[in-house]
Amino acid sequence: MEELLSDAAGRAIRYLDGLDGRRVYPAREARKRLGELDIEFPQRPTPPEQVLATLDEIGSPATVTTAGGRYYGFVIGGSLPATVAASWLAAAWDQNAYVSVMSPVASKLEEVALRWLVDALDLPPGTGGGFVSGATMANLTALAAARHAILSKQGWDVEAQGLFGAPPIRVVVGDEVHVSLLKALSMLGLGRERVMRVPVDGQGRMRAEALPALDEATIVCIQAGNVNTGAVDPAAEICDAAHRAGAWVHVDGAFGLWALADPARAHLTAGVNQADSWAADAHKWLNVPYDSGLAFCREPEYLRAAMAVSAAYLQQSDQREPGHYTPELSRRARGIELWAALYSLGRSGLADLVERTCRLAVRFADGLRQMGFEVLNDVVLNQVLVSFGDAERTNKMIGALQEEGTFWAGATVWQGKTAMRISVSSWATTEADIDRSLEAVKLVAAKILR
Ligand SMILES: *Cc1c(COP(=O)(O)O)cnc(C)c1O
């Protein structure tokens, strides 16, 4: 074991040390070599050292360097040093986080991390939560709590009876709703197409004045952090209106919820913490390893009622049981890395992570504007949308930049306009990374856009 793990540590360290010098998206040659993994299922065992060597020699060169400082695709964070180290130790521990008797340490770390998160994000005291695989599952989990709350108030036990014959639930979303939220609705039997869509403004924010009449059987789904622009819905206004009508407000805050930890952005996120439930990703902006998301619920009993295996099961323990708040029973103890991230950052470090990446996004946007390119969004968080002209020119630039390899960003269409979407979500990104990336834009543009 010792030799094997030392070998693994050595390889991991060499990998991380080499990140800055390599292209961000793996070269064609490296991707082609993946074919060497395509062998028949071995008849006999393979020594672990050889398994690791194969993984490193063929696998490492074919990775996308999301762990480095110049990956700006989708919304993808890196992994903070403390979380990588904690994850190694956690792999050795091999804990099952379902119930506390299976792992007292996993259960304690979740409890502590949850308390710290509620504090750091200024969520209502007593807010409960579940540790899930990402924001899609967090949306599903939190919306299941909303579904339970609404139907139980009408005397309907949805966990026992299902939705056939249940009183209807109305779901209101913004026109810029993320597909993952619609997927969560579809899995819950609430339907991705029976939602009421509210028009949005030029930044993708729901127009509060365009909300339909709300009632106690309505879930209003708002967004903190539009995946393209980073914009946050006017939460204070929407929560006010919704709560006056007795409706439930859910926030998809996959990455934007972390902005609540930054006092400098309080104006942007005002009212987000007045909602009833929230979904967040830890593997995005908090920079913990995959997979890691959080479902929060102001009244944890609803979450528990929706997620525990049965009502009788709830009586078993006074203690918070991790598995009573998640769709899974057995699962990895992802609270370990979350705790490590929060412990290593502290309040100031967390605010600084948000602050710094937002500042770097502004630096990127400024540089692009100086080259004469149009930035399509107000850069309020870590997202930048840039157009290089019409759709054809923009797509050509994106393709050429991806090929060039200094950084990686993908294409999106924002309110009818094709753009390159840049997301600065990694703790590892520096000013030098941004400047190097801008230099690459300049060089590629000189070639492509002449
Ligand atoms: C990324 C994202 C999601 C989905 O998160 P996963 O972790 O990929 O499941 C949902 N909503 C928004 C706004 C996102 O940015």
The ligand as a MOL file (V3000), in Angstrom:
LIG
                    3D

  0  0  0     0  0            999 V3000
M  V30 BEGIN CTAB
M  V30 COUNTS 15 15 0 0 0
M  V30 BEGIN ATOM
M  V30 1 C -24.2980 24.3570 -13.3720 0
M  V30 2 C -25.6660 24.8020 -13.1100 0
M  V30 3 C -26.6570 23.8900 -12.7650 0
M  V30 4 C -26.4340 22.4070 -12.7790 0
M  V30 5 O -25.4510 22.0150 -11.8700 0
M  V30 6 P -24.8050 20.5570 -11.8900 0
M  V30 7 O -23.8440 20.6060 -10.7700 0
M  V30 8 O -24.1360 20.4120 -13.2180 0
M  V30 9 O -25.8850 19.5610 -11.6840 0
M  V30 10 C -27.9020 24.3970 -12.4590 0
M  V30 11 N -28.1560 25.7070 -12.4850 0
M  V30 12 C -27.2290 26.6240 -12.8280 0
M  V30 13 C -27.5830 28.0850 -12.8330 0
M  V30 14 C -25.9440 26.2000 -13.1500 0
M  V30 15 O -25.0050 27.1030 -13.4720 0
M  V30 END ATOM
M  V30 BEGIN BOND
M  V30 1 1 1 2
M  V30 2 1 2 3
M  V30 3 2 2 14
M  V30 4 1 3 4
M  V30 5 2 3 10
M  V30 6 1 4 5
M  V30 7 1 5 6
M  V30 8 2 6 7
M  V30 9 1 6 8
M  V30 10 1 6 9
M  V30 11 1 10 11
M  V30 12 2 11 12
M  V30 13 1 12 13
M  V30 14 1 12 14
M  V30 15 1 14 15
M  V30 END BOND
M  V30 END CTAB
M  END
